[in-house]
Amino acid sequence: MSDLKWLCNVVCATEGSDPSCGSRGGRCACASETMAKHATERPKVPAKSNKPGTASSDDEMHCCALCDDNSYTNLMCAAQKKDCRGIKRIFNELQLSHKKDKLQLHNKVFAQRACGRTALFDAVECGSADCVEALLVFEPEKQVAWRLPDGMMPLMVAAKLGHLACAKVLLKHCPSVQLLARTPEGHTALTSAMLSAFESGNTDCVEALLLFEPREQ
């Protein structure tokens, strides 16, 4: 059985459909309907801003590629540049052993732009597993459970983009919580991975997520 046919059967089972539902252009009907139902518009890169207090360099402006504002931190900037050493340096400078600096680090790690994205989402979006791992040394359970306004979690973003290495790092922390979580539309990380696989033909993320087999409580 081909990978795409296997995925069609998975979608049929998930949606409660019959695997012999027929095909449309080499893809089962229920899969096409599922993709249409969950299709989302890709985010646009915002235009550069010359407002006072915002960064002006090309590298720094790139740090807000998925949001409509420029309220980012140096930790977000390091994550989007895939600067793992920079993330570790920031952590070291804040000296985790001091209570005051722990609070400062917490504020940096969980700082969010208007779109709700934190530095972890930036690292996942860029596909940097090293940066994801560097960020998750601090309160990983809380970071992996962070949600965007649309309900997306870091693992869902990694699965949607096909970033297998990032997904594996995220799944080291509370895998069941992440895999069972759903968006308001009913999306799970597995759903996101399946839709991505239909588009790209790469089933690696789907297979990785299926290995965990979380169960509802």
Disulfide bonds with the S-S distance in Angstrom:
Cys67-Cys115 2.01
